[in-house]
Amino acid sequence: MVAPMIGPRVKRIYAPGDTIHAELRIRWSDRFDEVAVTFLRLNSPFGGAFGSRIDLRSRYQEWVAEEESQPYIRVELEGEVPYEARTGTYVCAFVHCLVPGRGWKMFFEKIPQVTLSVRRVAPPPPRSKEGAEFLGIEFRA
């Protein structure tokens, strides 16, 4: 079964200038041309202004049909953490889709389970005593 979530690949702590790669899985009977996902800094008095916003845009999308579940759309997202981004936790605030003939439509709003963290400098990945580099673990449902 497919987990209906936005799951960033590998890491969830970013520094200004980092590129974020994520995958959105959505079930919808119609089609859309593009997706935009907005993250806003938690408890920011400025909303999405003054370095308190991160935007991800779709790069690729495909219909996926698995035997155990209903078909869904998998969308690869990408965005850059702005250099002016403030440190803290960012929460997924909006998922908008560009629907042909209807324009941009808000599909989802306020998804507090999906967060990203921004620090001034991203912590280095752990290294083993043997010199191997830990690249991460992607959890799947």
LUMBAFI-837471 format. One line per field, with one value per residue: residue number from 1; residue in one letter; chain; x, y, z negated of N, C-alpha, C, O in turn. Coordinates in Angstrom, 1 decimal, always signed. Each point is the difference from the previous one (the first is absolute). Layout:
residues N
i <- c(NUM ...)
aa <- c(A ...)
ch <- c(A ...)
n.x <- c(X ...)
n.y <- c(Y ...)
n.z <- c(Z ...)
ca.x <- c(X ...)
ca.y <- c(Y ...)
ca.z <- c(Z ...)
c.x <- c(X ...)
c.y <- c(Y ...)
c.z <- c(Z ...)
o.x <- c(X ...)
o.y <- c(Y ...)
o.z <- c(Z ...)
end
This chain:
residues 141
i <- c(1 2 3 4 5 6 7 8 9 10 11 12 13 14 15 16 17 18 19 20 21 22 23 24 25 26 27 28 29 30 31 32 33 34 35 36 37 38 39 40 41 42 43 44 45 46 47 48 49 50 51 52 53 54 55 56 57 58 59 60 61 62 63 64 65 66 67 68 69 70 71 72 73 74 75 76 77 78 79 80 81 82 83 84 85 86 87 88 89 90 91 92 93 94 95 96 97 98 99 100 101 102 103 104 105 106 107 108 109 110 111 112 113 114 115 116 117 118 119 120 121 122 123 124 125 126 127 128 129 130 131 132 133 134 135 136 137 138 139 140 141)
aa <- c(M V A P M I G P R V K R I Y A P G D T I H A E L R I R W S D R F D E V A V T F L R L N S P F G G A F G S R I D L R S R Y Q E W V A E E E S Q P Y I R V E L E G E V P Y E A R T G T Y V C A F V H C L V P G R G W K M F F E K I P Q V T L S V R R V A P P P P R S K E G A E F L G I E F R A)
ch <- c(A A A A A A A A A A A A A A A A A A A A A A A A A A A A A A A A A A A A A A A A A A A A A A A A A A A A A A A A A A A A A A A A A A A A A A A A A A A A A A A A A A A A A A A A A A A A A A A A A A A A A A A A A A A A A A A A A A A A A A A A A A A A A A A A A A A A A A A A A A A A A)
n.x <- c(+0.8 -1.4 +2.2 -1.9 +1.8 +0.4 +0.8 +0.4 +0.7 -0.2 +0.1 +0.5 +2.1 -1.1 +1.2 +0.3 -1.8 -0.7 +1.0 -1.9 +0.7 -1.5 -0.8 -0.7 -0.9 -0.5 -1.5 +0.4 -2.1 +0.3 -0.4 +2.1 -0.3 -1.3 +2.2 -1.6 +2.2 -1.8 +2.2 -1.4 +1.1 +0.9 -2.3 -0.2 +1.4 +1.7 -0.7 -1.1 -0.8 +0.9 -0.1 -1.9 +1.5 -1.4 +1.3 -2.0 +1.8 -2.0 +0.6 -1.1 -0.8 -0.7 -0.7 -1.1 +1.0 -1.1 +1.5 +1.9 +0.9 -1.1 -1.1 +2.2 -0.3 +1.3 +0.1 +0.9 +0.6 -0.6 +1.7 -0.3 +1.6 -2.0 +1.0 -1.8 +0.5 -2.2 +1.4 +0.5 -1.7 +0.6 -1.6 -0.4 +0.8 +1.7 -2.1 +1.8 -2.2 +1.8 -1.8 +0.5 +0.9 +1.6 +1.6 +0.8 +0.7 -1.4 +2.0 +2.0 -1.1 +1.7 +2.1 -1.5 -1.4 -0.9 +1.7 +0.2 +1.9 -0.4 +1.7 +0.8 +0.0 +0.0 -1.6 +2.0 +0.3 -1.7 +1.5 +0.3 -0.2 -2.0 -1.1 -0.9 -0.8 -0.3 -0.8 +0.2 -1.6 -0.2 -1.0 -0.1 -1.5)
n.y <- c(-1.2 +1.1 +0.3 +0.2 -0.4 +1.5 -1.0 +1.4 +0.7 -2.1 +1.7 +0.2 -0.8 +2.0 +0.0 +1.8 +0.2 -0.5 -1.8 +1.1 -1.8 +0.5 -1.1 +0.7 -0.5 -0.3 +0.2 -0.5 +0.5 +1.8 +1.7 -0.7 +2.2 +0.9 -0.2 +0.6 -0.2 +0.3 +0.7 -0.7 +2.0 -1.9 +0.0 -0.6 +1.4 -1.2 -1.5 +0.8 +1.3 +1.5 -0.6 +0.9 +0.4 -1.7 +0.6 -1.1 -0.6 +0.3 -2.1 -1.0 -0.6 -1.0 -0.8 +0.1 -1.6 +0.4 -1.6 +0.7 +0.9 +1.5 -0.1 +0.0 +1.8 -0.7 +1.0 +0.2 -0.3 +2.0 -0.2 +2.2 -1.1 +0.9 +1.2 +0.6 -1.9 +0.3 +0.7 -2.1 +0.3 -1.6 +1.5 -2.2 +1.6 -0.2 -0.5 +0.9 +0.2 -0.5 +1.1 -2.0 +1.8 -1.0 -0.7 +2.0 -2.1 +1.2 -0.9 +1.1 -0.7 +1.4 +0.2 +0.1 -1.3 +1.6 -1.4 +2.2 -1.0 +1.8 -0.8 +0.9 -1.3 -0.4 -1.0 +0.2 -0.5 -1.3 +0.3 -1.2 -1.7 -0.8 +1.5 -1.6 -0.1 +1.0 -1.8 -1.8 +1.0 -1.5 +1.6 -2.2 +1.2)
n.z <- c(+0.0 +1.3 -0.4 -1.2 +1.3 -1.6 +1.8 -1.7 +2.0 -0.7 +1.4 -2.2 +0.3 -0.3 +1.9 -1.3 +1.3 -2.1 +0.8 +0.4 -1.1 +1.6 -1.7 +1.9 -2.0 +2.2 -1.6 +2.1 -0.4 -1.3 +1.4 -0.2 +0.0 -1.6 -0.6 -1.4 -0.3 -1.2 +0.1 -1.7 +0.1 -0.7 -0.1 +2.2 -1.1 +0.7 -1.5 +1.8 -1.6 +1.4 +2.1 +0.7 +1.6 -0.2 +1.7 -0.2 +1.3 +1.0 -0.5 -1.8 +2.0 -1.9 +2.0 -2.0 +1.2 -2.0 +0.0 -1.0 +1.9 -1.3 +1.9 +0.7 -1.2 +1.7 -2.1 +2.0 -2.2 +0.6 -1.4 +0.5 -1.0 -0.4 +1.7 +1.2 +1.2 -0.5 -1.6 +0.3 -1.3 +1.5 +0.0 +0.0 +1.3 +1.4 +0.5 +1.1 +0.6 +1.3 -0.7 +1.1 +0.9 -1.2 +1.4 -0.7 -0.2 -1.4 +0.1 -0.1 -1.9 -0.1 +0.8 -1.6 +1.2 +1.1 -0.7 -0.3 +0.3 -1.2 +1.3 -1.9 -1.7 +2.2 -1.3 -1.1 +2.2 -0.8 -1.7 +1.9 -1.4 +0.8 -1.2 -1.2 +2.1 -1.9 +1.2 -1.2 -1.3 +1.6 -1.2 -0.2 +1.2)
ca.x <- c(-0.8 +0.7 -0.2 -0.3 +0.8 +1.1 +1.2 +1.2 +1.0 +1.2 +0.2 -1.1 +0.6 +0.6 +0.7 -0.2 +0.7 -0.2 -1.1 -0.9 -0.7 -1.1 -1.0 -1.4 -0.9 -1.3 -1.0 -1.0 -0.5 +0.2 +1.4 +0.6 +1.2 +1.1 -0.3 +0.8 -0.2 +0.5 +0.3 +0.1 +0.7 -0.9 -0.1 +0.5 -0.9 +0.1 -0.6 +1.1 +0.9 +1.3 +0.7 -0.8 -0.8 +0.7 -0.9 +0.4 -0.8 +0.1 +1.0 -0.4 -1.1 -0.4 -1.0 +0.5 -1.0 +0.6 -1.0 -0.6 -0.7 -0.5 +1.0 +0.2 +0.9 +1.3 +0.5 +1.3 +0.1 +1.3 +0.1 +1.2 -0.1 +0.6 +1.1 -0.5 -0.9 +0.3 +0.1 -1.3 -0.8 -1.0 -1.1 -0.6 -1.2 -0.9 +0.3 -0.8 +0.2 -0.5 -1.0 -0.2 -1.3 -0.5 +1.0 +0.6 -1.0 +0.6 -0.4 +0.2 +0.4 +0.4 +0.3 +1.0 +0.8 +1.1 +0.8 +1.4 +0.8 +1.1 +1.0 +1.0 +0.9 -0.5 +0.9 +0.6 -0.4 +0.9 +1.1 +0.4 +1.4 +0.7 +0.1 -1.2 -0.9 -1.4 -0.8 -1.4 -1.0 -1.4 -1.0 -1.2 -1.1)
ca.y <- c(+1.2 +1.2 +1.0 +1.3 +1.0 +0.6 -0.5 +0.5 -1.1 +0.0 +0.9 +1.1 +1.2 +0.7 +1.3 +0.9 -0.4 -1.4 -0.4 -1.0 -1.0 -0.7 -0.8 +0.1 -1.0 +0.6 -0.7 +0.9 -0.6 +0.9 +0.2 +1.3 +0.3 +0.4 +0.0 +0.9 -0.3 +1.1 -0.2 +1.3 -0.2 -0.2 +1.1 +1.2 +1.1 +0.6 -0.9 -0.5 +1.1 +0.2 -1.2 -1.0 -0.8 -0.9 -0.5 -1.1 +0.0 -1.3 -0.2 -1.2 -0.7 -1.2 -0.8 -1.3 -1.0 -1.2 -1.1 +0.1 +1.3 +0.7 +0.9 +1.3 +0.8 +0.3 +1.3 +0.3 +1.4 +0.6 +1.4 +0.4 +0.8 +1.3 +0.4 +0.9 -0.8 +0.0 -1.3 -0.5 -1.1 +0.4 -0.9 +0.0 +0.9 -0.1 -0.8 +0.5 -0.7 +0.7 -0.8 +0.6 +0.7 +0.5 +0.8 -0.6 -0.4 -0.6 -1.3 -0.3 +1.1 -0.2 -1.4 +0.2 -1.1 +0.1 +1.2 +0.1 +0.9 +0.8 +0.4 +0.8 -1.0 -1.4 -0.9 -1.0 -1.3 -0.8 -0.8 -1.2 -0.1 -0.6 +1.0 +0.0 +1.2 -0.3 +0.8 +0.1 -1.1 +0.4 -0.9 -0.2 -0.7)
ca.z <- c(+0.0 +0.1 -1.0 +0.6 -0.7 +0.7 -0.7 +0.6 +0.1 -0.9 -1.2 -0.2 -0.5 +1.1 -0.2 +1.1 +1.2 +0.3 +0.8 -0.6 +0.9 -0.8 +0.9 -0.4 +0.6 -0.2 +0.7 +0.6 +1.2 +1.1 +0.3 -0.3 +0.8 -0.8 -1.4 -0.8 -1.5 -0.8 -1.4 -0.7 -1.2 -1.1 -0.9 +0.5 +0.0 +1.3 +1.1 +0.9 +0.3 -0.8 -0.1 -0.8 +1.0 +0.9 +1.1 +0.9 +1.2 +0.6 +1.1 +0.8 -0.6 +0.7 -0.6 -0.4 -0.3 -0.6 -0.2 -1.4 -0.3 +1.1 +0.7 -0.6 +0.8 -0.7 +0.5 -0.5 -0.3 -0.2 -0.4 -0.7 -1.2 +0.3 -0.8 -1.1 -0.9 -1.5 -0.6 -0.6 +0.6 +1.0 +0.1 +1.3 -0.1 +1.2 +1.2 +1.1 +1.3 +1.2 +0.6 +1.3 +0.1 -1.3 -0.7 -1.3 -1.0 -1.2 -0.2 -1.4 -0.8 -1.3 -0.2 -1.1 -0.2 +1.0 -0.4 +0.3 -0.9 +0.6 -0.9 +0.7 +0.6 -0.1 -0.6 +1.0 -0.2 -0.9 +0.7 -0.8 -0.3 +1.2 +1.1 +0.8 -0.2 -0.2 +0.9 -0.5 +0.1 +0.4 -0.5 +0.8 -0.7)
c.x <- c(+0.9 -0.3 -0.4 +0.7 +1.0 +1.2 +1.3 +1.0 +1.1 +0.0 -1.1 +0.6 +0.8 +0.6 -0.4 +0.8 -0.1 -1.2 -0.7 -0.6 -1.0 -0.9 -1.4 -0.8 -1.4 -1.0 -1.1 -0.5 +0.2 +1.5 +0.4 +1.3 +1.2 -0.4 +1.0 -0.4 +0.8 +0.2 +0.1 +0.7 -1.0 +0.1 +0.6 -1.1 -0.1 -0.7 +1.1 +1.0 +1.3 +0.7 -0.7 -0.8 +1.0 -1.0 +0.7 -0.9 +0.2 +1.0 -0.4 -1.2 -0.4 -1.2 +0.6 -1.1 +0.7 -1.1 -0.8 -0.8 -0.7 +1.0 +0.1 +1.0 +1.2 +0.6 +1.4 +0.1 +1.4 -0.1 +1.2 -0.4 +0.6 +1.1 -0.4 -0.9 +0.5 +0.1 -1.3 -0.6 -1.0 -1.0 -0.6 -1.4 -1.0 +0.6 -1.0 +0.3 -0.6 -0.9 -0.3 -1.4 -0.6 +1.0 +0.6 -1.1 +0.8 -0.6 +0.0 +0.5 +0.4 +0.2 +1.2 +1.0 +1.3 +0.8 +1.4 +0.7 +1.1 +0.9 +1.0 +1.0 -0.6 +1.1 +0.6 -0.6 +0.9 +1.0 +0.3 +1.5 +0.8 +0.0 -1.3 -0.9 -1.4 -0.8 -1.4 -0.8 -1.3 -1.0 -1.2 -1.1 -0.2)
c.y <- c(+1.2 +0.9 +1.3 +1.1 +0.7 -0.4 +0.5 -1.2 +0.3 +0.9 +1.0 +1.2 +0.6 +1.3 +0.9 -0.4 -1.4 -0.2 -1.2 -0.8 -0.7 -0.7 +0.2 -1.1 +0.5 -0.9 +1.0 -0.5 +0.9 +0.2 +1.5 +0.2 +0.2 -0.1 +1.0 -0.3 +1.1 -0.4 +1.4 -0.3 +0.0 +1.2 +1.3 +1.1 +0.6 -0.8 -0.5 +1.1 -0.1 -1.4 -1.1 -0.9 -0.8 -0.6 -1.2 -0.1 -1.4 +0.0 -1.1 -0.6 -1.2 -0.7 -1.3 -0.9 -1.2 -1.0 +0.2 +1.2 +0.6 +0.9 +1.3 +0.7 +0.3 +1.2 +0.2 +1.5 +0.5 +1.4 +0.3 +0.8 +1.3 +0.4 +0.9 -0.8 +0.1 -1.4 -0.3 -1.1 +0.6 -1.1 +0.1 +0.8 -0.2 -1.0 +0.5 -0.8 +0.9 -0.9 +0.6 +0.6 +0.6 +0.8 -0.8 -0.2 -0.5 -1.3 -0.3 +1.3 -0.4 -1.5 +0.0 -1.2 +0.0 +1.3 -0.2 +0.9 +0.7 +0.4 +0.8 -0.9 -1.4 -0.8 -1.0 -1.4 -0.8 -0.8 -1.2 +0.1 -0.6 +1.0 +0.0 +1.2 -0.5 +1.0 +0.2 -1.2 +0.6 -1.0 +0.0 -0.7 -1.4)
c.z <- c(+0.0 -1.1 +0.6 -0.8 +0.9 -0.8 +0.6 +0.0 -0.9 -1.1 -0.1 -0.7 +1.1 -0.4 +1.1 +1.2 +0.4 +1.0 -0.6 +1.1 -0.8 +1.0 -0.6 +0.7 -0.3 +0.9 +0.4 +1.3 +1.2 +0.2 -0.4 +0.7 -0.9 -1.5 -0.7 -1.5 -0.7 -1.4 -0.6 -1.4 -1.2 -1.0 +0.5 +0.0 +1.4 +1.1 +0.9 +0.4 -0.8 -0.3 -0.8 +1.0 +0.9 +1.0 +0.7 +1.2 +0.6 +1.1 +0.9 -0.7 +0.9 -0.7 -0.4 -0.4 -0.6 -0.3 -1.3 -0.2 +1.2 +0.7 -0.7 +0.9 -0.9 +0.6 -0.7 -0.2 -0.2 -0.4 -0.7 -1.3 +0.2 -0.9 -1.2 -0.9 -1.5 -0.5 -0.7 +0.7 +0.9 +0.2 +1.4 -0.1 +1.1 +1.0 +1.1 +1.3 +1.1 +0.8 +1.4 +0.1 -1.3 -0.8 -1.2 -1.0 -1.3 -0.3 -1.5 -0.7 -1.4 -0.3 -1.0 -0.2 +1.0 -0.3 +0.6 -1.0 +0.7 -1.1 +0.8 +0.8 -0.3 -0.7 +1.0 -0.3 -0.9 +0.9 -0.9 -0.3 +1.2 +1.2 +0.9 -0.3 +0.0 +0.9 -0.4 +0.2 +0.4 -0.5 +0.9 -0.7 +0.6)
o.x <- c(+1.0 -1.2 +0.8 -0.5 +0.2 +0.1 +0.3 +0.1 +0.6 +0.0 -0.7 -0.8 +0.9 -0.3 -0.3 +1.2 +0.3 -0.9 +0.6 -0.6 +0.3 +0.0 -0.2 +0.1 -0.4 +0.4 -0.6 +0.9 +0.0 +0.8 -0.9 +0.7 +1.1 -1.2 +1.1 -1.1 +1.1 -1.0 +0.8 -0.3 -0.9 +1.1 +0.4 -1.1 -0.9 +0.1 +1.0 +0.8 +0.1 +0.3 +0.6 -1.0 +1.0 -1.0 +1.2 -1.2 +1.0 +0.1 +0.3 -0.1 +0.2 -0.1 +0.8 -1.0 +0.8 -1.2 -1.2 -0.8 +0.3 +1.0 -1.0 +0.6 -0.1 +0.2 +0.1 -0.3 +0.9 -0.9 +0.7 -0.9 +1.1 +0.0 +0.6 -0.6 +1.2 -0.7 -0.7 +0.5 -0.7 +0.3 -0.1 -0.9 -1.2 +1.2 -1.2 +1.1 -1.0 +0.5 -0.4 -1.0 -1.0 -0.3 -0.2 -0.8 +0.9 -1.2 -0.9 +0.7 -0.7 -0.9 +1.1 +1.0 +0.9 -0.5 +0.5 -0.7 +0.6 -0.4 +0.0 +0.4 -0.2 +1.2 -0.7 -0.4 +1.2 -0.3 +0.0 +0.7 +1.2 +0.5 +0.0 +0.1 -0.5 +0.1 -0.7 +0.4 -0.4 +0.1 -0.4 +0.3 -0.9)
o.y <- c(+0.0 +0.3 +0.5 +0.6 -0.5 +0.3 -0.5 -0.8 +1.1 -0.4 +0.3 +0.9 -0.7 +0.5 -0.5 -0.2 -0.4 +0.8 -1.0 +0.5 -0.6 +0.3 -0.3 -0.2 +0.3 -0.4 +0.6 -0.5 -0.5 -0.8 +0.9 -1.0 -0.3 +0.1 +0.1 +0.0 +0.3 -0.5 +0.9 -1.0 +0.9 +0.5 +0.8 -0.2 +0.8 +0.4 -0.6 -0.2 -0.7 -0.2 -0.9 -0.6 +0.5 -0.5 +0.1 +0.3 -0.7 +1.0 +0.0 +0.0 +0.0 +0.1 -0.6 +0.4 -0.7 +0.4 -0.3 +0.1 -0.5 +0.4 +0.6 -0.5 +0.4 +0.0 +0.0 +0.8 -0.8 +0.7 -0.9 +0.8 +0.2 -0.4 +0.0 +0.5 -0.1 -0.9 +0.8 -0.6 +1.0 -1.1 +1.1 -0.5 +0.0 -0.1 -0.2 -0.4 +0.6 -0.9 +1.2 -0.6 +0.7 +0.7 -1.2 +0.9 -0.8 -0.2 -0.7 +0.8 -0.9 -0.7 -0.1 +0.1 -0.7 +1.1 -1.0 +0.8 -0.6 +0.6 -0.1 +0.3 -0.3 +0.1 -0.5 -0.3 +0.3 -0.4 +0.1 +0.8 +0.2 -0.3 +0.7 +0.6 -0.6 +1.2 +0.9 -1.0 +1.0 -1.2 +1.0 -0.9 -0.7)
o.z <- c(-0.6 -0.3 +0.8 -0.9 +1.1 -1.2 +1.1 -1.0 +0.0 -1.2 +1.0 -0.4 +0.6 -1.1 +1.1 -0.1 +1.2 +0.0 -0.5 +1.0 -1.1 +1.2 -1.2 +1.2 -1.1 +1.1 -0.8 +0.8 +1.2 -0.6 +0.0 +0.3 +0.4 -0.3 +0.4 -0.4 +0.2 -0.7 +0.5 -0.6 -0.1 -0.3 -0.9 +0.5 +0.3 +1.1 -0.5 +0.9 -1.0 -1.1 -0.6 -0.4 +0.4 -0.4 +0.4 -0.1 -0.2 +0.7 +1.2 -1.2 +1.2 -1.3 +0.8 -0.7 +0.7 -0.1 +0.0 -1.0 +1.1 -0.7 -0.6 +0.9 -1.2 +1.3 -1.2 +1.0 -0.4 +0.6 -0.6 +0.0 +0.3 -1.2 -1.1 -1.0 -0.3 +0.5 -0.4 +0.9 -0.3 +0.1 +0.5 -0.7 -0.2 +0.2 -0.1 +0.2 -0.2 +0.7 +0.0 -0.4 +0.1 -1.0 -0.1 -0.3 +0.2 -0.1 -0.6 +0.6 -0.5 -0.5 +0.3 -0.6 -0.2 +0.2 +0.4 -0.5 +0.9 -1.1 +1.3 +1.1 -1.1 +0.3 +0.9 -1.1 +0.0 +1.1 -1.2 +0.6 +0.1 +1.0 +0.9 -1.1 +0.9 -0.2 +0.4 +0.7 -0.6 +0.4 +0.5 -0.9 -0.4)
end
